[in-house]
């Protein structure tokens, strides 16, 4: 965006100033509608020749935490692929709770703030907070495509006011801001509701929806409100041509989420002809209400689409409110061939965490989900399982789909997951099939630091001691979760369980817990209070609660193995135990793990090519707190496929899978969260299928091979790292050569012609690899005249020579080279 008229006037020649003043004098006699609105911001588009951030400051909202922001230009420069909206400059706010700020002097009146913004890598819950003075407006920014967002403010008293834009997530780009006086009866921007594919990001932000030829595709989309005050009774319309078959509009969900003003949500269907005489069908229904508040997007589900001709086609989504159009998006349906070759790993777990979208209709799920699960090479099905469902006499929709997956598609591993364990002490809001009780146990609830009682939560001491109401509700409820398929006669069994209910300590300051702590530590009870345990006794207090935590975890494990002795039990603690225990020794923090098969650290960073995750695995192995041989759990890291906004880069996902699995044999597989979102994108499904097929080809090396890294020497080639635009150590934007550290891991197998696997993993804070020269010990590898190298990522056969050149940058910071005498 160009600098404002006011800024240009300040820099103009005297003649230009005179002419401009004459023009302004003439314009003053015209109507207000004929005048161009004056932008009251300095450098609103970051184009000021005096400096792209002239007039602005970028700062932390809170004093803690890092401050990261990026200068975007035509060549990029940010965390994602964003470029300026217009002009040569834009700003990416990267660190959460970071603020772009400018002070403006305003007179009383109404003002309109607008900004062109887009997501640039935020994966979780990206929000942009627009504020003027003390007033705030919060909007969700889901798309990778620039859109106009706005907020109106009323200024009561003249003076200087801070104007701010705050990112609550990672990677939001802003450009071309405007703050101007809002005239009476002036219309606001027309789009106050937006439609997005769910998940968004990448090509999906450009309205590209891939589908597999010959299959239905789940088309999931989200509605976002920019200005909730304007929402009346919006209606969604989905229009398809004759080439597209639409099914699965879930009337149950539409009625469940219908606006409270409507007695029923009805779907109407109408046919018409386009200009060329082609048949069009439109489905109309009320837009679901914003059940989590108007600042949060609503994803009510969507529908299934199928293109029998297996060609490119389209679907149009539109929103109208009070009979007037608000926004529309045309989705391009692009066909993909299913993978030509597909294998599922046999030795390593590939787990999808929360497979089914409850909002999709049952017929559509039965027709697609089990088949796609297999196509992606997944082998552990984990479904969120609310124990309330255990009392139902007939199978739920989820259970019917899992029964089909087992009976018709051969899926064998089902590990339900649940997020409550100490919650549910109050039977009126419990998630359990709670056993009746005659009276509350006064010792069972959590007491907060200031003395109030949380009657909805059991305390850890009570659960560690197997308090009877906790056993009768939580433990019995979860036992029935394990046994329910067998009780209903379904053709599958729950062979494992994942609890994500113990990710931190549940501290309670009830008198009995404080007395027990004092007794165990040999302290005077009168000297133990909520203040002292959070002061001088803090370390001992945390150690005491960590021991309670381990006992609670062991009680759950014991209860589940009572009904299924072979159950594989997993806990989603941090890498080394519950949050809040960082000061304890690793063996003490990991005491809970002695009762569990797997730890499942949640490593969700998208597009992360660094070494942190594999370093943590190595740290756990070195400290001997990972691995059943050490008496502790093995590890199945949980990676992010999508939280519903961005979808993980398939290149980065492959990098992380092979980085983690090649680090240590204690890594027994990989999990993906949120699994549901994988099924919304056929391109992602095909990509994951290829990753797992490759893994199935080489998993023997990681599981049964012997590490022999010394047999291959890895040498950096001068100028082997590509320069990129980034920040130097002083925070200045510049071209630099990033630091790349490549790990060379060699796994020997020497079985049936399979000699060794060389895994090269180039760690960097960017997706940057490097050129390398490998010196291979042919004799130690037992190489013969028939031995060759197979480059799995390039899909080509290479001669085996003492020196091998590799470029990991060309293959996504990774190389997988097999020394073999057989092709996969």
Secondary structure as GFF3:
##gff-version 3
##sequence-region A 1 824
A	DSSP	alpha_helix	5	11	.	.	.	ID=ss1
A	DSSP	alpha_helix	14	27	.	.	.	ID=ss2
A	DSSP	three_ten_helix	32	34	.	.	.	ID=ss3
A	DSSP	beta_strand	57	60	.	.	.	ID=ss4
A	DSSP	beta_strand	69	72	.	.	.	ID=ss5
A	DSSP	beta_strand	90	93	.	.	.	ID=ss6
A	DSSP	beta_strand	98	106	.	.	.	ID=ss7
A	DSSP	beta_strand	109	119	.	.	.	ID=ss8
A	DSSP	beta_strand	127	132	.	.	.	ID=ss9
A	DSSP	beta_strand	135	140	.	.	.	ID=ss10
A	DSSP	beta_strand	147	155	.	.	.	ID=ss11
A	DSSP	beta_strand	159	167	.	.	.	ID=ss12
A	DSSP	beta_strand	172	181	.	.	.	ID=ss13
A	DSSP	beta_strand	193	197	.	.	.	ID=ss14
A	DSSP	three_ten_helix	202	206	.	.	.	ID=ss15
A	DSSP	beta_strand	208	212	.	.	.	ID=ss16
A	DSSP	beta_strand	217	225	.	.	.	ID=ss17
A	DSSP	three_ten_helix	228	230	.	.	.	ID=ss18
A	DSSP	beta_strand	235	241	.	.	.	ID=ss19
A	DSSP	beta_strand	245	247	.	.	.	ID=ss20
A	DSSP	alpha_helix	251	256	.	.	.	ID=ss21
A	DSSP	beta_strand	268	273	.	.	.	ID=ss22
A	DSSP	beta_strand	279	286	.	.	.	ID=ss23
A	DSSP	beta_strand	298	306	.	.	.	ID=ss24
A	DSSP	beta_strand	313	321	.	.	.	ID=ss25
A	DSSP	beta_strand	324	336	.	.	.	ID=ss26
A	DSSP	beta_strand	349	353	.	.	.	ID=ss27
A	DSSP	alpha_helix	362	375	.	.	.	ID=ss28
A	DSSP	beta_strand	380	382	.	.	.	ID=ss29
A	DSSP	three_ten_helix	387	391	.	.	.	ID=ss30
A	DSSP	alpha_helix	397	409	.	.	.	ID=ss31
A	DSSP	beta_strand	413	418	.	.	.	ID=ss32
A	DSSP	three_ten_helix	427	429	.	.	.	ID=ss33
A	DSSP	beta_strand	445	447	.	.	.	ID=ss34
A	DSSP	beta_strand	453	458	.	.	.	ID=ss35
A	DSSP	alpha_helix	460	464	.	.	.	ID=ss36
A	DSSP	alpha_helix	468	470	.	.	.	ID=ss37
A	DSSP	pi_helix	471	475	.	.	.	ID=ss38
A	DSSP	alpha_helix	476	488	.	.	.	ID=ss39
A	DSSP	beta_strand	496	499	.	.	.	ID=ss40
A	DSSP	alpha_helix	511	521	.	.	.	ID=ss41
A	DSSP	three_ten_helix	525	527	.	.	.	ID=ss42
A	DSSP	alpha_helix	530	533	.	.	.	ID=ss43
A	DSSP	alpha_helix	538	563	.	.	.	ID=ss44
A	DSSP	beta_strand	568	571	.	.	.	ID=ss45
A	DSSP	alpha_helix	586	589	.	.	.	ID=ss46
A	DSSP	three_ten_helix	591	595	.	.	.	ID=ss47
A	DSSP	beta_strand	598	599	.	.	.	ID=ss48
A	DSSP	beta_strand	602	603	.	.	.	ID=ss49
A	DSSP	alpha_helix	612	622	.	.	.	ID=ss50
A	DSSP	three_ten_helix	628	630	.	.	.	ID=ss51
A	DSSP	beta_strand	634	640	.	.	.	ID=ss52
A	DSSP	alpha_helix	650	663	.	.	.	ID=ss53
A	DSSP	beta_strand	667	673	.	.	.	ID=ss54
A	DSSP	alpha_helix	675	678	.	.	.	ID=ss55
A	DSSP	alpha_helix	682	704	.	.	.	ID=ss56
A	DSSP	beta_strand	706	707	.	.	.	ID=ss57
A	DSSP	three_ten_helix	709	711	.	.	.	ID=ss58
A	DSSP	beta_strand	712	716	.	.	.	ID=ss59
A	DSSP	beta_strand	724	727	.	.	.	ID=ss60
A	DSSP	beta_strand	733	736	.	.	.	ID=ss61
A	DSSP	beta_strand	741	751	.	.	.	ID=ss62
A	DSSP	beta_strand	754	763	.	.	.	ID=ss63
A	DSSP	beta_strand	771	776	.	.	.	ID=ss64
A	DSSP	beta_strand	788	791	.	.	.	ID=ss65
A	DSSP	beta_strand	796	799	.	.	.	ID=ss66
A	DSSP	beta_strand	803	807	.	.	.	ID=ss67
A	DSSP	three_ten_helix	808	811	.	.	.	ID=ss68
A	DSSP	beta_strand	814	820	.	.	.	ID=ss69
###
